[in-house]
Amino acid sequence: MLRRTSLASSLTAALVSGSLLLGAPACAVVASGPAADAPRQVAMKADQKAGRKADSESVLAISIDGMSVAAVRKLGKRQLPNLYRFMKAGASTMNARTEREMTVTLPNHTGMVTGRRIQASTGGHGVTWNDNRLVPNTVQEAAGHDVASVFTAVDAAGGSAALFAAKTKFTLWQRSWPDAIDRTTVNEDNAELVDELVADLDQDRDFRFLHLSPPDVAGHAHGWMSRPYLRAVRKADALVGRVVAAVNADPARKAGTTILLTSDHGGRGPSHDDARVLDNYRVVFMARGSAVDKGVDLYAINPTYQDPGKRRTTYDAQRQPVRNGMVANLALDLLDLPPVEGSEHDVLQDLRLTAAP
């Protein structure tokens, strides 16, 4: 695993000397206000981390493609026992947000691992397509500049990261960060994909990303909230249960692992493309593990973030909602690493998973 104490010290020294800029906000430069203070606050955060023990030895991020909050509520704990057990065991909200610009799979997932908004002209990652195209060939080509990720941050610290995805379009990430993702597994059979991830748990990795696709596939084929769609959400619940059980099967692994769970978008009727629709932009965000309080609401323990109600929200609001794009920097914070260079979502790494003392 990572030698995080010495790593944090060296990164702090680089920040103080000005030789390394971490966590510069992805939005346009402003002269004053919270965004302008972000680099200084990030440096302070890194300084606080020096010599501190990481909250987790490993982080596993799970994204359930196309899982609607309406479906989670409708099915309830009797039909989704694993998701509801996940919430009871950790910190969660059913009112998180996607990226504002688009409620589409590849753009939102790329936001999760880069911590950036989508629109390249305002510092976003630039991935606006949702297929297997090879032009642009990388996230960097889409943005027109270098784009770091949670994978590159872990790799720079000497750690190991892996990707397990149920759609071939995710090979974009392997092309974009080829030296930082130590294993990429793409398998459209979600059960087999989970088998492969479970087998990989014996490997010494700091970060894993698991993408599960049943709800999205069923939603496009039969419509969101249809009977086949709800069956697919139940299938995703069972897959999550298998993953959690495998993590918990080893006491040391259980104690050292934090699991994050969210979705790229929801959906309503035949589609999820309209970013102005509540059922499309509202998603779950959950965390569980030894570094997470049990049964707490994320907004209740994070007064600096605001429950948006039914609002879509902008990136300019001083108090942001919890977003799926916070996965990268929350994972790095748990690993006691500074935020993704150039990121925006949770760049101050102040999203708490435990109540304030």
C-alpha positions in Angstrom: 0.0 0.0 0.0 1.0 3.7 -0.2 3.5 5.2 2.2 1.1 8.0 2.9 2.9 9.9 5.7 6.0 10.6 3.7 3.9 11.3 0.6 1.8 13.9 2.3 4.9 15.6 3.6 6.5 15.8 0.2 3.4 17.1 -1.4 3.0 19.7 1.2 6.6 20.9 0.6 5.9 21.1 -3.1 2.8 23.2 -2.5 4.6 25.6 -0.1 7.4 26.1 -2.6 5.0 26.7 -5.4 6.5 23.9 -7.6 3.2 22.0 -7.7 -0.3 23.4 -8.1 -3.0 20.9 -6.9 -6.7 21.4 -7.0 -7.0 24.6 -9.0 -10.7 25.2 -9.6 -12.0 24.0 -13.0 -14.1 27.1 -13.5 -12.9 30.3 -15.1 -10.5 32.4 -13.0 -12.1 34.9 -10.6 -10.5 37.6 -8.6 -12.1 36.9 -5.2 -14.5 34.7 -3.3 -14.5 31.0 -2.5 -13.1 29.9 -5.9 -10.2 32.3 -5.6 -9.3 31.0 -2.2 -9.4 27.3 -3.2 -5.7 26.8 -4.1 -4.6 28.3 -0.7 -7.2 26.2 1.1 -6.0 23.1 -0.7 -2.4 23.8 0.4 -3.6 24.2 4.0 -5.5 20.9 3.7 -2.4 19.2 2.4 -0.4 20.6 5.3 -2.9 19.3 7.8 -2.6 15.8 6.2 1.2 15.6 6.6 1.9 12.8 9.1 -1.8 11.8 9.4 -2.9 8.3 9.0 -5.2 7.6 6.0 -8.9 6.9 6.8 -8.9 4.0 4.4 -6.3 1.6 2.9 -8.5 1.1 -0.1 -11.5 2.8 -1.8 -14.0 1.0 -4.0 -16.3 3.3 -6.0 -19.5 1.7 -7.5 -21.7 3.5 -10.1 -25.0 1.9 -10.9 -25.7 3.2 -14.4 -29.2 4.8 -14.8 -30.5 4.0 -11.3 -33.4 6.3 -10.6 -34.0 7.6 -7.1 -37.7 7.1 -7.8 -37.1 3.4 -8.3 -35.0 3.1 -5.1 -37.9 4.7 -3.2 -40.6 2.6 -4.9 -38.9 -0.7 -4.4 -37.9 0.0 -0.8 -35.9 -2.0 1.7 -37.8 -5.3 1.1 -36.9 -5.4 -2.6 -33.6 -3.6 -2.3 -32.2 -5.0 0.9 -28.6 -4.5 0.0 -28.9 -0.8 -0.9 -31.0 0.0 2.2 -28.5 -2.0 4.4 -25.8 0.1 2.7 -27.5 3.3 3.7 -28.2 2.1 7.3 -24.5 1.1 7.7 -23.1 4.5 6.4 -23.7 8.0 5.2 -26.0 8.8 2.3 -28.5 11.0 0.5 -31.1 10.3 -2.1 -30.9 13.9 -3.3 -27.4 14.2 -4.9 -26.9 15.8 -8.3 -25.3 14.9 -11.6 -23.2 17.3 -13.6 -25.4 20.3 -14.6 -24.7 20.3 -18.3 -25.7 16.7 -19.2 -27.3 13.7 -17.7 -25.5 11.1 -19.8 -23.3 8.1 -19.0 -19.8 8.8 -20.3 -19.8 12.6 -19.5 -21.0 12.0 -15.9 -18.7 9.1 -15.3 -15.7 11.1 -16.5 -16.7 13.8 -14.1 -16.7 11.2 -11.3 -13.0 10.3 -11.9 -11.7 13.8 -12.8 -13.7 15.9 -10.4 -14.5 18.3 -13.2 -17.6 19.7 -14.8 -18.3 18.8 -18.4 -18.0 22.0 -20.4 -14.4 22.3 -21.7 -14.5 26.1 -22.2 -15.0 26.6 -18.4 -12.3 24.1 -17.3 -14.4 20.9 -17.7 -13.2 17.6 -19.1 -14.8 18.0 -22.5 -16.3 14.5 -22.9 -19.7 15.3 -24.4 -20.3 12.0 -26.4 -21.6 8.7 -25.2 -20.3 6.1 -27.6 -17.2 4.3 -28.7 -15.9 6.9 -31.0 -12.1 7.2 -31.3 -12.0 10.9 -32.2 -11.4 12.6 -29.9 -9.3 9.7 -28.8 -8.7 10.8 -25.2 -10.1 13.0 -22.5 -7.2 15.3 -23.0 -8.0 15.7 -26.7 -11.6 16.5 -25.7 -10.6 19.2 -23.2 -7.8 20.7 -25.3 -5.4 20.4 -22.3 -4.1 18.0 -19.8 -6.7 16.4 -17.6 -5.7 14.5 -14.5 -7.9 11.9 -12.7 -8.2 9.9 -9.5 -6.2 7.2 -11.3 -3.2 9.5 -12.1 -3.3 10.9 -8.5 -3.1 7.4 -7.0 -0.4 6.4 -9.5 1.7 9.5 -8.8 1.7 8.4 -5.1 2.9 5.0 -6.0 -0.4 3.2 -5.6 -2.4 0.9 -7.8 -5.8 1.4 -9.4 -8.2 -0.7 -11.4 -11.3 -0.3 -13.6 -14.2 -2.8 -14.0 -16.8 -1.6 -16.5 -19.9 -3.1 -18.2 -19.7 -0.9 -21.3 -17.0 -0.8 -23.9 -17.1 3.0 -24.1 -15.1 3.1 -20.8 -12.0 2.1 -22.7 -11.7 5.9 -23.2 -10.2 6.0 -19.7 -7.5 3.4 -20.5 -6.5 5.4 -23.5 -6.5 8.6 -21.6 -4.5 7.4 -18.5 -2.7 4.2 -19.8 0.0 4.2 -17.2 -2.2 5.0 -14.3 -4.8 2.2 -14.6 -3.1 -1.0 -13.7 -6.0 -3.2 -14.8 -8.9 -2.5 -17.1 -11.7 -5.2 -17.3 -14.7 -4.6 -19.6 -17.4 -7.2 -19.5 -21.0 -6.6 -20.5 -22.1 -9.6 -18.4 -22.4 -7.9 -15.0 -22.4 -11.1 -13.0 -19.1 -12.1 -14.6 -17.8 -8.6 -14.1 -18.5 -8.8 -10.4 -16.8 -12.2 -10.3 -13.7 -10.6 -11.7 -13.7 -7.7 -9.3 -14.2 -10.1 -6.3 -11.3 -12.1 -7.5 -9.2 -8.9 -7.8 -9.8 -8.0 -4.1 -6.9 -10.2 -3.2 -4.6 -7.8 -5.1 -3.1 -4.9 -3.3 -4.9 -1.9 -4.8 -5.7 1.5 -3.4 -8.6 2.4 -5.7 -11.1 0.4 -7.8 -14.0 1.7 -9.9 -16.9 -0.6 -10.7 -19.5 0.3 -13.2 -22.8 -1.8 -13.3 -25.2 -1.4 -16.2 -28.5 -3.4 -15.7 -30.8 -0.4 -14.9 -29.6 1.7 -17.8 -29.9 -1.2 -20.3 -33.4 -2.1 -19.2 -34.4 1.6 -19.1 -33.5 2.1 -22.7 -35.1 -1.1 -23.8 -38.3 -0.9 -21.8 -38.5 2.5 -20.2 -37.6 3.8 -16.8 -40.0 2.5 -14.0 -41.2 -0.3 -16.2 -41.4 -3.8 -14.7 -38.2 -4.9 -16.6 -36.5 -1.8 -15.4 -37.4 -2.4 -11.7 -36.2 -6.0 -12.1 -32.9 -4.6 -13.3 -32.6 -2.3 -10.3 -33.2 -5.4 -8.1 -30.5 -7.2 -10.0 -28.1 -4.3 -9.4 -29.0 -4.5 -5.7 -28.0 -8.2 -5.6 -24.7 -7.4 -7.3 -23.9 -4.7 -4.8 -24.7 -7.2 -2.1 -22.2 -9.7 -3.5 -19.5 -7.0 -3.6 -20.1 -5.8 -0.1 -20.1 -9.4 1.2 -16.8 -10.1 -0.5 -15.2 -7.1 1.0 -16.5 -8.0 4.4 -15.5 -11.6 4.2 -11.9 -10.7 5.2 -11.8 -8.8 8.5 -8.6 -6.8 7.6 -10.1 -5.9 4.2 -13.4 -4.8 5.8 -11.6 -2.6 8.3 -9.5 -1.0 5.6 -12.0 -0.4 2.8 -14.5 2.4 2.2 -17.1 1.8 -0.5 -18.7 4.7 -2.3 -21.9 4.3 -4.4 -23.6 6.6 -6.7 -25.2 6.8 -10.2 -24.4 8.8 -13.4 -28.1 9.7 -13.9 -31.6 8.6 -13.3 -34.3 8.5 -16.0 -38.0 9.0 -16.8 -40.0 7.2 -19.4 -38.0 6.3 -22.5 -34.9 8.5 -21.8 -32.6 10.3 -19.5 -31.1 12.9 -21.9 -33.0 16.0 -20.8 -30.8 17.6 -18.1 -33.6 19.8 -16.9 -35.7 16.9 -15.6 -35.6 16.1 -11.9 -35.7 12.3 -12.4 -32.7 12.6 -14.6 -30.4 14.8 -12.6 -31.3 13.5 -9.1 -29.1 10.5 -7.9 -28.1 8.7 -4.8 -24.7 9.1 -3.1 -23.7 6.7 -0.4 -20.6 5.7 1.6 -19.9 2.9 4.1 -16.9 1.6 5.9 -15.0 1.9 9.1 -14.3 5.6 8.4 -18.0 6.4 7.9 -20.7 7.1 10.6 -23.7 4.7 10.5 -27.1 5.8 9.4 -26.4 9.5 8.9 -27.7 11.9 6.2 -24.9 13.5 4.3 -26.5 17.0 4.3 -27.1 16.7 8.1 -23.4 16.3 8.8 -22.2 18.7 6.0 -23.6 22.2 6.7 -21.3 23.6 4.1 -23.3 21.7 1.5 -26.9 22.4 0.8 -29.8 20.0 0.1 -31.1 21.4 -3.3 -34.6 20.3 -2.8 -35.9 19.9 -6.4 -33.6 22.4 -7.8 -31.2 21.5 -10.6 -28.6 24.0 -9.2 -25.7 25.8 -10.8 -21.9 25.5 -10.2 -21.9 29.1 -9.0 -23.8 28.6 -5.8 -21.7 29.1 -2.7 -23.2 26.1 -1.0 -23.2 23.3 -3.5 -25.2 20.1 -3.4 -23.5 16.7 -3.1 -22.6 15.7 -6.6 -21.6 12.4 -8.2 -18.5 14.3 -9.4 -17.2 14.3 -5.8 -16.2 10.6 -6.1 -12.6 11.3 -7.1 -11.6 13.8 -4.4 -13.5 12.0 -1.7 -11.7 8.8 -2.5 -8.4 10.7 -2.5 -9.2 12.3 0.8 -9.9 8.9 2.3 -6.6 7.7 1.1 -4.9 10.8 2.6 -4.0 12.2 -0.8 -4.5 15.7 -2.1 -7.2 16.4 -4.7 -7.0 15.8 -8.5 -5.0 18.5 -10.2 -7.4 21.0 -11.9 -10.5 19.5 -10.3 -13.5 21.4 -8.9 -15.9 19.0 -7.2 -15.0 18.6 -3.5 -11.6 20.2 -4.3 -11.3 21.3 -0.7 -11.9 17.7 0.3 -14.4 18.9 3.0 -17.2 16.5 2.3 -17.5 14.7 5.7 -18.5 11.1 6.2 -18.6 11.5 10.0 -20.4 14.0 12.2 -18.3 16.8 13.6 -16.9 16.0 17.1 
